[in-house]
């Protein structure tokens, strides 16, 4: 059975737009939970930012794929995102094979981001680490000119992002970099709550899950404060890298 879908699921796109940052997520809401403050901060700096969701999260115990797409629309308005697409991979069953790699490479070459943000390298949900591995390899392969991809009947030019940052999700991982999201924390929480079928709702009759209790939202706040404390700010988001971060000016990190 194929793991990729040919259906065109929810997306917001414009005529070709080169992006500064392209963030990938195994499921809609991964970005909101782990990296939305960072994205909003860069949008405020007039950077072009997009999100690619790999799946519709259709295996989630609460809500449905259709509800999730409406929640994505609500979150997009809060984030002010420039582009968001969904590749329609099978939730829980996508794999790192040629078919899936080429679909991701098409998106990287389409938007030509300088920075890619991807799922945590390991986590409670098995899709997260699998997505991190898929996305890391796709970023490398996207730079090989002998791998041919065609989008909208045009052969795409090779493109390799300069860096891949992996956000930190449910499991704690010591970050290599922490980004100050203090001015954007409240909007981050609003974007999370846009996924009302998934998270705390005292009026919901849906089954309880590890992320549906009020204590989970408290955990998100506590985690952002934990990361923030490490760099002497109130709220932060943490990222890891597989490749060392370089600089020509140590004062960039004061």
Buried (B, 14 or more C-beta within 10 A) or exposed (E): EEBBBEEEBBBBEEEEEEBBBBBBBBBBBBBBBBBBBBBBBBBEEEBBBBBBBBBBBBEBEBBEBEBBBBBBEBBBEBBEBBBBBBBBBBBBEBEBEEEBBBBBBBBBBBBBBBBBBBBBBBBEBEBBBBBBBBBBBBBEBBBEEEBEBEEEEEEBEBBBBEBBBBBBBBEEBEBBBBBBBBBBBEBBBBBBBBBBBBBBBEEBEEEEEEBBEEEBBEEBEEBBBBBBEEBEBEBBBBBBBEEEEEEEEEEEEE
